[in-house]
Amino acid sequence: MLIVQKYGGTSVGSIERIEAVADRIARTVRAGHQVAVVVSAMGHTTDELVRLAHAIDPDPDGREMDALLSTGEQVSAALVAMALQKRGFGARSLTGWQAGIHTERVHGAARMLNIETKVLREALEQGIIPVITGFQGIAGDDVTTLGRGGSDTTAVAVAAVLKADVCEIYTDVTGVFTTDPRVVPNARKLTEVSYDEMLELANLGAQVLHPRAVENAKQFEVKLVVRSSFTEEEGTYVVETPVGFEKRNVVTGIAFEREVARIALVGVPLQRHGLASVFGTLAERNVNVDVIVQSVVQQAGVDVSFTVKEEDSERAMRILRDLQADLGYRDLVREDGLAKVSIVGAGMISNPGVAAHMFQVLADADIPIKMVSTSEIKVSCIIAAAELERAVKALHEAFIETE
């Protein structure tokens, strides 16, 4: 088998952990498999590099930031390669550009365009373990970085172009759980989860996998497994259709996101095409909008509410105040201190009444719902942040523990 193994920052966070990672890779090779490795930066290295940059300039140049941040993965890749060489294995660290990873010329959030596989395939054919820096690539002569979750995305892309049998994502948890065990101690680890469910869970706050990595895995049919680098315990497989699909719970997992803010535009004239202007301008300024609710108050105008991350709320308010003359809205209101809780499950498609059940569970817990967003396989509710953990526990008991 050809296996791509990705090790996150906690997995390579110290020399002792790097030695343990090298032992795991060695065992995989001794079992007769070919292995390509993708690594993140050690521990909190990236945060420290960002701190150093901002100590020089609060708004540093994007090109130089990418040049700086890409060094974190180079350190861990070289150290892992050294640890493998010490164990008698051929190993070679490869930066993004050495591995042939080409991206858009966008600093800080580049997307991969293609991967030239010649160097990687030659290494594998020669029995050399390529240890690839995650999170980075090259555009022309410039180093670029892929943004948050970039190492997961790198690993999936490498697995796709090499046609690997499986892509193993090693982290500090033993798999994907029905919800965060820190909130619900009896949360269950899932043996399997579908791409679509995992994508919704990742988008809705579950931090085990990055949404871009899951999206690419689904598109290129890469079999993923999430497991801990600290134990030998089996992980969670992310696949197209889990085994025993029809016998599973209607709801697969409960996801949540803290620090949400709601912004409301009151009395936006219909004839001014205000919505296009509002959301187009916010997108241009890189403000990510989540849940959107519009209500027609009267024929001449609408009220529009939407959510953003709390850290973006003041910037969004400034943008909208600047648009007041063009939009002609009557009032602008912001509410902080909110959270989003979501139920996710492919079984919801063929089971009517799931949303009503969720609303009843929250009502029984005396938790008011401020906004609702739905898709075929998820229902999300915006609630007060102070009620979040109670909501997660109540929903987990209703949908996971009692089904």
C-alpha positions in Angstrom: 0.0 0.0 0.0 1.0 3.6 -0.5 0.1 5.6 2.6 0.3 9.4 3.1 0.8 10.3 6.8 0.2 13.8 8.0 1.5 14.8 11.5 0.1 18.0 13.1 1.8 20.5 15.3 1.2 18.6 18.6 2.5 15.4 17.1 5.8 17.0 16.3 5.8 19.5 19.2 9.0 18.2 20.8 12.1 16.1 20.1 10.5 13.2 22.1 7.4 13.4 19.9 9.4 13.6 16.7 11.2 10.5 17.8 7.8 8.8 18.4 6.6 9.9 15.0 9.7 8.5 13.4 9.1 5.2 15.2 5.5 5.1 13.8 6.7 5.8 10.2 9.4 3.1 10.6 6.8 0.5 11.7 4.6 1.4 8.7 7.6 1.0 6.3 8.7 -2.3 7.9 5.2 -3.6 7.4 5.8 -3.4 3.7 4.1 -0.1 2.8 5.4 3.0 0.9 5.0 6.1 3.0 5.0 9.8 2.1 4.9 12.2 5.1 3.5 15.7 5.5 4.3 17.7 8.6 3.1 20.9 10.3 5.3 23.3 12.2 6.3 22.3 15.8 3.7 23.1 18.4 3.0 26.9 18.6 5.9 27.8 16.2 3.6 29.6 13.7 2.0 31.7 16.4 5.5 32.7 17.6 6.5 33.7 14.1 3.4 35.8 13.7 4.2 37.5 17.0 7.7 38.3 15.9 6.4 39.7 12.6 3.8 41.9 14.4 6.5 43.1 16.8 8.3 44.6 13.7 5.2 45.7 11.8 1.5 45.4 12.8 0.6 45.1 9.1 3.5 43.2 7.6 4.0 42.6 3.8 2.2 39.4 2.7 5.2 38.1 0.7 7.5 38.4 3.6 5.0 36.9 6.0 4.8 33.8 3.8 8.6 33.6 3.6 8.7 33.8 7.4 5.8 31.4 8.2 7.0 28.7 5.8 10.2 28.2 7.9 8.2 26.5 10.7 7.4 23.4 8.6 10.9 23.3 7.2 12.3 22.8 10.7 9.9 19.9 11.6 10.4 18.3 8.1 14.2 18.3 8.5 14.1 17.0 12.0 11.7 14.1 11.1 14.0 13.2 8.2 17.0 13.2 10.5 15.1 10.9 12.9 14.3 8.5 10.1 17.9 8.5 8.8 19.1 7.7 12.4 16.9 4.6 12.2 18.5 3.5 9.0 15.9 4.7 6.5 16.4 6.8 3.5 14.5 10.0 4.1 14.5 13.5 2.5 12.9 16.7 3.6 11.2 18.6 0.8 9.8 22.2 0.9 6.6 22.9 -0.9 8.5 24.1 -4.0 10.9 21.1 -3.9 7.8 18.8 -3.8 6.4 20.5 -6.9 3.4 22.2 -5.2 2.3 25.1 -7.3 -0.3 27.6 -6.1 -2.0 30.8 -7.0 0.0 34.0 -6.3 -2.1 34.8 -3.2 -0.1 35.4 0.0 -1.6 33.9 3.2 -4.5 32.0 1.6 -3.2 30.5 -1.7 -5.0 27.6 -3.3 -3.1 24.8 -5.0 -3.1 24.6 -8.8 -1.2 21.4 -9.4 1.5 19.2 -8.0 4.4 17.9 -10.2 4.9 14.4 -8.9 8.3 13.6 -10.5 10.4 14.2 -7.4 8.0 12.5 -5.1 7.6 9.4 -7.3 11.3 9.1 -7.8 11.9 9.2 -4.1 9.3 6.5 -3.4 10.7 4.3 -6.2 14.2 4.6 -4.7 12.9 3.6 -1.2 13.3 7.1 0.1 10.6 8.5 2.5 9.7 12.1 1.3 9.0 14.3 4.3 7.0 17.2 2.9 6.4 20.6 4.5 2.7 21.2 4.8 0.9 24.5 4.5 3.0 25.9 1.6 3.8 26.0 -2.1 5.3 28.2 -4.7 3.9 30.8 -7.2 6.6 31.8 -9.7 9.6 32.7 -7.6 7.6 33.4 -4.4 6.8 31.1 -1.5 3.1 31.0 -0.7 1.2 29.6 2.3 -2.2 28.0 2.2 -3.8 29.5 5.2 -5.5 27.8 8.2 -5.6 24.0 7.9 -3.0 24.1 5.1 -1.1 21.0 6.1 -4.3 18.9 6.1 -5.0 20.2 2.6 -1.4 19.5 1.5 -1.7 15.9 2.7 -4.9 15.2 0.9 -3.6 16.8 -2.3 -0.4 14.7 -2.2 -2.5 11.6 -1.6 -4.7 12.5 -4.5 -1.9 13.0 -7.1 0.0 9.9 -5.9 -3.2 7.9 -5.9 -2.5 6.7 -2.3 -4.5 4.0 -0.8 -5.2 6.0 2.3 -4.3 9.4 3.9 -3.8 9.2 7.6 -4.2 12.4 9.6 -2.4 12.1 12.9 -3.4 14.6 15.6 -3.9 14.8 19.4 -7.4 13.1 19.4 -8.2 9.5 18.6 -10.7 10.3 15.9 -14.0 12.2 15.2 -16.4 12.2 18.0 -20.2 12.8 18.2 -19.3 16.1 19.8 -16.5 17.6 21.8 -15.7 15.2 24.7 -14.6 18.2 26.7 -18.2 19.4 26.7 -19.9 16.0 26.8 -17.6 13.5 28.5 -19.6 10.5 27.2 -19.4 11.6 23.5 -18.7 8.6 21.3 -16.0 8.1 18.7 -17.3 7.4 15.3 -15.9 4.4 13.4 -16.9 6.0 10.1 -18.3 9.3 8.8 -19.3 10.3 5.3 -17.5 13.1 3.4 -20.7 15.2 3.4 -21.2 14.8 7.1 -17.5 15.5 7.9 -17.6 18.6 5.7 -20.6 20.0 7.5 -19.1 19.2 10.9 -15.8 20.9 9.9 -17.6 24.0 8.6 -19.7 24.2 11.7 -16.9 24.3 14.2 -15.5 20.8 14.6 -11.7 21.3 14.4 -10.4 17.8 13.7 -10.2 18.4 10.0 -10.1 21.5 7.9 -13.1 21.9 5.5 -10.8 22.4 2.5 -9.1 19.1 3.1 -12.4 17.3 3.4 -13.7 19.0 0.3 -10.7 17.9 -1.7 -10.8 14.4 -0.3 -14.4 14.0 -1.5 -13.7 15.5 -4.9 -10.7 13.2 -5.5 -12.0 10.2 -3.6 -9.2 10.1 -1.1 -9.9 7.7 1.8 -9.1 9.6 5.0 -8.5 8.3 8.5 -8.2 10.5 11.6 -6.2 9.0 14.5 -4.0 9.9 17.4 -0.2 9.9 17.1 0.0 9.1 20.8 -1.8 5.7 20.8 -2.3 2.7 18.6 -6.1 3.0 18.9 -8.1 2.8 15.6 -9.3 6.1 14.3 -12.3 7.4 12.3 -12.5 6.7 8.6 -14.0 9.4 6.3 -15.5 7.7 3.3 -18.2 8.1 0.6 -20.8 5.8 2.2 -20.2 4.3 5.7 -20.8 0.6 6.2 -24.3 0.0 7.7 -25.3 3.4 6.5 -29.1 2.9 6.9 -28.8 1.6 10.5 -27.0 4.6 11.8 -28.4 7.4 13.9 -30.4 10.1 12.1 -28.0 12.6 13.6 -24.3 11.8 13.4 -22.8 14.6 15.4 -23.3 17.9 17.3 -21.0 20.8 16.2 -20.8 24.2 17.8 -19.0 27.5 17.3 -18.4 30.2 20.0 -17.9 33.9 19.7 -20.6 34.7 17.1 -22.2 38.1 16.5 -25.5 39.0 14.9 -25.9 42.2 12.8 -29.3 43.5 11.7 -30.1 46.0 9.0 -33.5 47.4 9.6 -35.7 48.9 6.8 -33.5 48.3 3.7 -35.4 49.7 0.6 -36.2 46.9 -1.8 -35.7 49.1 -4.9 -32.0 49.8 -4.1 -30.8 46.2 -4.5 -29.3 46.6 -1.0 -28.5 42.9 -0.4 -26.1 42.7 -3.3 -24.3 45.8 -2.1 -24.1 44.6 1.5 -22.8 41.2 1.0 -20.7 42.0 -2.0 -18.9 44.7 -0.1 -18.4 42.5 3.0 -17.0 39.8 0.8 -14.5 42.2 -0.9 -13.3 43.2 2.6 -12.8 39.6 3.6 -15.6 39.5 6.2 -17.1 36.0 6.2 -20.9 36.0 6.6 -22.6 32.9 7.9 -26.3 32.6 8.7 -28.6 35.1 6.8 -32.3 35.7 7.5 -34.4 38.2 5.5 -37.9 39.2 6.4 -40.2 41.6 4.3 -41.6 44.0 6.8 -43.6 45.9 4.2 -43.6 46.2 0.4 -41.1 49.1 0.5 -38.4 47.5 2.7 -36.9 44.5 4.4 -35.0 43.6 7.6 -31.9 41.6 7.1 -30.0 39.8 9.9 -26.7 37.9 9.5 -24.0 36.4 11.6 -20.2 37.0 11.6 -17.4 36.0 13.9 -17.3 38.3 16.9 -13.7 39.4 16.0 -15.1 40.7 12.6 -18.2 42.4 14.0 -16.8 45.9 14.6 -15.2 45.9 11.2 -18.4 44.8 9.6 -20.3 47.6 11.4 -17.8 50.2 10.1 -18.3 48.9 6.5 -22.1 49.1 6.8 -22.1 52.6 8.4 -20.1 53.7 5.3 -22.8 52.3 3.1 -25.7 53.9 4.9 -26.2 56.7 2.4 -26.3 54.2 -0.5 -28.4 51.6 1.2 -30.9 53.9 2.9 -31.5 51.6 5.9 -33.3 53.0 9.0 -31.2 51.3 11.7 -28.1 49.2 12.2 -28.0 46.8 15.3 -25.3 44.5 16.6 -25.6 41.7 19.2 -22.5 40.0 20.5 -22.2 37.1 23.0 -23.8 34.5 20.7 -23.0 31.0 19.6 -24.1 28.5 17.0 -25.1 24.9 17.7 -25.7 22.4 14.9 -27.0 18.9 14.4 -25.5 17.0 11.4 -26.5 13.7 9.9 -27.1 12.2 6.4 -30.1 10.4 7.9 -31.9 13.7 8.2 -32.6 13.6 4.4 -35.2 10.9 4.8 -36.5 11.6 8.3 -38.9 14.5 8.5 -39.4 16.4 11.7 -35.7 16.4 12.8 -35.6 20.2 12.9 -38.9 20.4 14.9 -37.4 17.9 17.4 -34.3 20.1 17.8 -36.4 23.1 18.4 -38.4 21.2 21.0 -35.3 20.0 22.8 -34.0 23.6 23.1 -37.4 24.9 24.1 -37.7 22.2 26.9 -34.3 23.4 28.1 -35.6 27.0 28.1 -33.0 28.1 25.5 -34.3 30.7 23.1 -33.4 30.4 19.4 -32.5 33.7 17.7 -31.8 32.5 14.1 -32.0 29.2 12.2 -30.1 27.9 9.1 -30.7 24.5 7.4 -29.4 22.3 4.7 -30.3 18.7 3.7 -28.1 17.3 6.4 -27.8 19.9 9.1 -29.8 22.4 11.2 -28.0 25.2 12.9 -29.4 27.5 15.6 -28.0 30.8 16.9 -28.4 31.0 20.7 -26.9 32.9 23.6 -23.3 31.9 24.2 -24.0 31.4 27.9 -26.4 28.6 27.0 -24.1 26.8 24.5 -22.9 23.9 26.7 -26.3 23.2 28.1 -27.6 23.1 24.5 -24.9 20.7 23.3 -25.5 18.4 26.2 -29.3 18.4 25.7 -29.1 17.8 22.0 -26.5 15.1 22.4 -28.7 13.3 24.9 -31.8 13.6 22.7 -30.2 12.7 19.3 -27.2 10.5 20.1 -27.6 8.8 23.5 -31.3 7.9 23.2 -31.4 6.8 19.6 
